[in-house]
Each structure stands twice: as structure tokens, then as C-alpha cells.
């Protein structure tokens, strides 16, 4: 399948903006001491940069093979987190999507090669393999369906995410005897709705790229 060139450029721009925003999340959370999930934000940074290069080859920023190592490491990291969550040290439902996303990125990177770049005359700028060169195309189709479904699910949950001004969590030790008379310090999660929007746009872009690989 071939997609229009303008859509490839548009999605690449969205991925770059998403990566840049997640960098600012990491910095802001540290400077303002706001709760966030650093490994998820970092995964969105590297995913955004990698996908921009997959959608528009001229935006590639690392040597061939480097991203495979990065996402193999991410797959191992989120796999370890999922195991820990199964032992009561986290939320498996929150970790599983990032484990799957890391696996999908690794799959796409292994399937896409620079030699398979489609000429501009074909109406696309994506570096996709020649027709029939994709291994396990049914897997790509299943991943794409799952990613689109996940994007819809997260979008449906957006109204349920409380605005920042309504989120007030007691600080550690506030419930203790010494601090019983003191008001709890606010521990406000950093922009939960914008974090969910990063999940949505990344899932849509990944699903689109998978469909273009078929």
C-alpha cells in the first residue's frame, strides 16, 4: 500500500512535536517536582524521533541498527516492569501497552530497510519494503488493529481524566501523627490529558505505518 506524501510529512511532524513535548514533560516534572512516568515519556521521545525517520527517510538521525537496539532494550525494560507489576509492584494494565508498543516498533524496524524506499513518484516518502517482502503480514495487520483500538479506548477515557486543578494527592507522611494537623501538600500529576493525547497520536501513527507496510 502507498500513502500520500503529505500525510507522511504531517505524521512525521506530529511525531516530532510529540517527542519535543515529552522532553519538556521530563524537564518540567523534575524542575517543578510533579509526578509523571519518566520511562513512558522517554519511550515517547525515542518513538517519535524514530517514527519521524521511518515516515520521512531524510529525517533519520541515527545509524542503521541503532534503533533496533534501543527498542529491544525498551522491550526488555517494560517486560521487566510487567513482571514486577504481576508481583504487586505496579499496574499491569498501565505497563502492557508500552510493552506492546516497543515490540511493534522493533517489528517495524526489522521489516523496513533503506533499500526498500519507495520512489517519490509513487506518492509516498516512507521507507517501506517492496511488496511481498514483509514477514508475517498478518501480524502487522493485527498490530495495526490493536493500535487503532487502543487509540479509540484512550480517547474514550479522556473525559474521565480529572483536570489538573482537581487532582490533589496527600504528600508522603501527611497522614502521620506529627503531620496530622497540617494540610497535605499537593502532588499534582503533570498534564494527564496531554499524556493521554501522546498515547493516542503515537498509536495512530504506528497503526498507519503498519498499514502502509502491507
Buried (B, 14 or more C-beta within 10 A) or exposed (E): EEBEBEBBBEBBBBBBBBBEBBBEBBEBBEEEEBEBBEBBBBBBBBBBBBBBBBBBBEBBEEEEEEBBEBBBEBBEBBBEBBEEBEEEEBEEEEBBBBBBBBBBBBBBBEBBBEEBBBEEEEBBBBBBBEEEBBEEBEBBBEBBEBBBEBBEEBBEEEEEBEEBEEBEEEEEEBEEEEBEEEEBBEBBBBBBBEBBBBBBBBBBBBBBBBBBBE
